[in-house]
């Protein structure tokens, strides 16, 4: 399976803590916060499908 890791997802206006607190914590806004648990990539289609299937279960 091939997945697109080249298209960035703009999360800086999404109420994400890592983006919202960037300037407050470091004093700069042009930094790239590299948190492991909060990736700025779209969710892979098989994962989206699995979550959608699970949401259908009562």
N, C-alpha and C positions, 0 to 999 in steps of 0.2 A: 504494500500500500504506500502510495506517495502522498505526502502532506505538505502543504505550503507553509513553510516557516519564514518566508521572506516578506509577507504582507503584514505590516504592523497593525495592531488594533489600538486606536486612540483611547486610552483609559484615563487620561489626565483630567477629564471633566466628568468622570463617572463616579465620583465620591469614593474612590479608592484611597485608602489611608496612605499608601506609599507615595502617591502623587500629591494628595492634599496637604500632607505635612512636610513635603520636601523643602520648601523655602523656609518654613518655620524651624525645622530641625538643622538645616545646613546653611541657610542664608543665601542660597542660590536656587534658581529655577531651571537652569540649563544643564542639570545633572541627569544621569540615567540611573535610577535606583534598580539594582539587580537583586531583587528578592527571589529566593528559590520557590517559595510557596505561592507566589502570585505572578504567574507568567502573563506576558502581554501578547499571547498568541490566541488565535481562535481555537475552540475545542474541536478536536478531530471528529469527523462525521460518525464513526462507529461509537464513540462515547456519547455523542448527542443522541443517537438512535437508542442506545441502551438506557439512557436516562428517560427518554420519552416512553419507551416500553415499560419501564419500571413505574412511571407515573400513572400508567393506565391500570395498574394492578390495584385492587381495592384495599 
